[in-house]
Amino acid sequence: MKIMNFAASLRKDSFNRKMINQVVEILKSLPLIEIDHADFREFEMPIYDGDLEESSGIPHGGLKLIKRIQEANALIISTPEYNGGIPGSLKNAIDWVSRVDPIPFKDKPVLLLGATPGGLGTIRSLWHTRVPLEAIGAFVYPEMFGIPAANKAFDQEGKFINPEYKERLKNLISSYLRYASALIK
Ligand SMILES: Cc1cc2nc3c(=O)[nH]c(=O)nc-3n(C[C@H](O)[C@H](O)[C@H](O)COP(=O)(O)O)c2cc1C
């Protein structure tokens, strides 16, 4: 099973990058998993513009993201929360990706994670992110995991300080993989 994963943040010291790095560490310990660890910076794209699409098609960054999603069997995304919802950059990327037929997210199992220094653990963003993904046919895993106080959650090497977080993420990933295996054609 090929799993594409990325943090929906461009920031070098992003907590969501740290979260997704912990995901990669867990995936590496599992058999029969191919990991496509992407950097959201690879998919730079302008704000969706129907005129631009008509004149020059989907931008290069969007095409790259489309190809990577098409090639994956399943996805894991860790997203920040901006003003109580999905970051504009992630929504914009989903909008561009949705412009090809068939939509690459269609029938793909997706696990949503998040990290924030705030107290609500990105839960509002995770719920908002489900909406466009489910609208375009993705199978978003029912359980989501966002961590609050992320500025205190990782050590100098970017690993979880609290071992319970690692354990919880491991268990979540293994149940998500069972779900994904059942859905993959
Ligand atoms: C425009 C903007 C809006 C934000 N709104 C929220 C918010 O609603 N809830 C929250 O927990 N954090 C919010 N934050 C703080 C982010 O959680 C914080 O910047 C976090 O570090 C972003 O994720 P990253 O570390 O992966 O880049 C906001 C940050 C920005 C820049």
The ligand as an ORCA input file, in Angstrom:
! r2SCAN-3c Opt
* xyz 0 1
  C      -3.853     33.213     10.113
  C      -3.700     32.359     11.321
  C      -4.824     31.950     12.005
  C      -4.707     31.103     13.103
  N      -5.832     30.651     13.725
  C      -5.731     29.673     14.660
  C      -6.904     29.029     15.187
  O      -8.016     29.326     14.839
  N      -6.734     28.033     16.085
  C      -5.490     27.628     16.514
  O      -5.402     26.696     17.318
  N      -4.370     28.226     16.046
  C      -4.463     29.232     15.130
  N      -3.339     29.821     14.613
  C      -2.029     29.452     15.164
  C      -1.504     28.209     14.469
  O      -2.019     27.071     15.104
  C       0.028     28.220     14.553
  O       0.539     29.290     13.780
  C       0.636     26.895     14.124
  O       1.986     26.923     14.473
  C       0.434     26.653     12.639
  O       0.823     25.352     12.301
  P       2.313     24.989     11.875
  O       3.159     25.067     13.115
  O       2.230     23.570     11.367
  O       2.770     25.955     10.811
  C      -3.422     30.688     13.532
  C      -2.292     31.129     12.837
  C      -2.426     31.920     11.742
  C      -1.180     32.345     10.970
*
